[in-house]
């Protein structure tokens, strides 16, 4: 059982499969909202409220988690680290926060532009913002929106724009998976 745990935890194909499923789920969540947003924007109508928050937080969180799994698959494939040792999940050396996507990209030698790095940083924050009503630490409370949600703005579309789609496409290509259908337009 222990050997099976370590084997699965260090298998890039397992991490790729989860990345693909997480990204597909994020696309399924965001696509209806994007269709409404694009239709209303084209006709000058106001965006619906609270629909965007109800879908975007979890959808962006899932996209961020997909990026994390793709990057971990790439790190395993390139021999940068092991994630399961002796039946335990192992932290990646050099990362203070294990959800730091820009730091993880550096560790696995996945080259990103400054714009992509900003998107990865925003996606990293969304891993917490999509699942918790408060930041992980009180010192981040200054990054709350007026309605009390964690602010993940300023990250180039929160990873759901051409920059985020480009990152996902490159990660899929790096891991030699068939591309998913990230939703940039309906």
C-alpha positions in Angstrom: 0.0 0.0 0.0 2.8 2.4 0.9 4.7 1.7 -2.4 1.4 2.2 -4.3 0.9 5.6 -2.6 4.4 6.7 -3.4 4.2 5.4 -7.0 0.9 7.3 -7.7 2.1 10.4 -5.9 5.2 10.5 -8.1 3.5 9.6 -11.4 3.4 12.6 -13.8 0.5 10.9 -15.6 -1.7 11.0 -12.4 -1.0 14.7 -11.9 -1.7 15.4 -15.6 -5.0 13.5 -15.4 -6.1 15.5 -12.4 -5.0 18.8 -14.0 -7.0 18.0 -17.1 -10.1 17.2 -15.0 -9.7 20.3 -12.9 -9.4 22.5 -16.0 -12.4 20.8 -17.6 -14.4 21.5 -14.5 -13.3 25.1 -14.4 -14.3 25.5 -18.1 -17.7 24.0 -17.3 -18.3 26.4 -14.5 -17.1 29.6 -16.3 -18.6 29.0 -19.8 -22.2 30.0 -18.9 -21.0 33.1 -17.1 -18.7 34.1 -20.0 -21.6 33.6 -22.5 -23.8 36.0 -20.5 -20.9 38.5 -20.0 -20.0 38.6 -23.7 -23.6 38.9 -24.8 -24.4 41.7 -22.3 -21.1 43.5 -23.1 -21.8 43.5 -26.8 -25.3 45.0 -26.2 -24.1 47.6 -23.6 -26.2 45.9 -20.8 -24.9 45.8 -17.2 -23.3 42.6 -16.0 -25.5 40.4 -13.8 -25.0 40.4 -10.1 -24.2 38.2 -8.1 -23.8 35.7 -10.9 -20.1 36.5 -11.7 -18.9 36.0 -8.1 -20.9 32.7 -7.7 -19.2 31.2 -10.7 -15.8 33.0 -11.1 -14.3 32.3 -7.7 -14.7 28.5 -7.8 -13.9 28.4 -11.6 -10.7 30.4 -11.2 -9.7 28.3 -8.2 -10.1 25.2 -10.2 -8.1 26.7 -13.1 -5.3 27.6 -10.6 -5.3 24.1 -9.2 -5.1 22.7 -12.7 -2.0 24.9 -13.3 -0.5 23.6 -10.1 -1.1 20.0 -11.1 0.3 20.6 -14.6 3.4 22.2 -13.1 3.8 19.4 -10.6 3.5 16.8 -13.4 6.2 18.7 -15.3 8.5 18.8 -12.2 8.1 15.1 -11.7 8.6 14.4 -15.4 11.8 16.5 -15.4 13.1 14.9 -12.2 13.0 18.2 -10.2 11.4 16.6 -7.1 9.4 13.8 -5.6 6.0 14.5 -4.1 5.4 11.3 -2.2 8.1 9.7 0.0 7.6 7.1 2.6 3.8 7.3 2.4 3.7 11.1 3.0 3.1 14.1 0.8 6.5 15.9 0.6 6.8 19.7 0.3 8.8 21.1 -2.6 12.1 22.6 -1.5 12.4 26.2 -2.2 8.7 27.0 -1.9 7.4 28.6 1.2 3.8 28.3 -0.1 3.2 25.1 -1.9 0.5 26.8 -4.0 2.9 29.5 -5.3 2.5 29.0 -9.0 5.1 31.4 -10.1 7.6 29.9 -7.7 6.6 26.4 -8.8 7.1 27.5 -12.5 10.7 28.6 -11.5 11.4 25.3 -9.7 10.4 23.2 -12.7 12.1 25.5 -15.3 8.8 26.6 -16.9 9.7 29.9 -18.4 7.1 32.7 -18.1 6.9 36.3 -19.1 6.4 39.1 -16.6 2.7 39.2 -17.6 2.4 35.5 -17.2 4.1 35.7 -13.8 1.5 38.3 -12.7 -1.3 36.0 -13.9 0.3 33.0 -12.0 0.5 35.1 -8.8 -3.2 36.1 -9.1 -4.1 32.5 -9.7 -2.1 31.5 -6.7 -4.1 33.8 -4.5 -7.3 32.4 -6.0 -6.6 29.0 -4.7 -7.4 30.4 -1.2 -9.9 33.0 -2.5 -12.0 30.4 -4.2 -12.5 28.2 -1.1 -12.2 30.3 2.0 -14.2 33.3 3.1 -11.1 34.9 4.7 -7.4 35.0 3.8 -5.1 32.4 5.3 -3.5 35.1 7.6 -4.9 38.3 9.1 -2.0 40.3 7.4 -3.7 39.7 4.0 -7.0 41.2 5.2 -6.1 44.4 3.4 -6.6 42.5 0.2 -10.3 42.1 0.7 -13.0 43.5 -1.6 -15.6 45.9 -0.1 -18.0 42.9 0.3 -15.4 41.0 2.3 -14.1 38.6 -0.3 -10.4 38.0 -0.9 -9.3 40.4 -3.7 -7.5 38.6 -6.5 -7.7 41.5 -8.9 -4.7 43.0 -10.6 -3.6 39.6 -12.0 -4.3 40.1 -15.7 -7.8 38.8 -15.8 -7.3 36.3 -12.9 -5.8 33.9 -15.5 -9.0 33.7 -17.5 -7.9 35.8 -20.5 -5.4 35.4 -23.4 -2.5 35.3 -20.9 -4.1 32.6 -18.7 -5.2 30.7 -21.8 -1.7 30.9 -23.1 -0.2 29.5 -19.9 -2.7 26.6 -19.9 -2.0 25.8 -23.5 1.8 25.8 -22.9 1.4 23.6 -19.8 -0.8 21.2 -21.8 1.8 21.2 -24.6 4.7 20.7 -22.2 2.9 17.7 -20.6 2.0 16.4 -24.1 -1.7 16.3 -23.4 -4.5 17.0 -25.9 -5.5 20.6 -25.3 -8.7 21.3 -23.4 -11.1 24.0 -24.5 -10.3 27.0 -22.2 -13.2 29.4 -22.5 -12.0 32.8 -23.6 -15.1 33.5 -25.7 -18.4 31.6 -25.8 
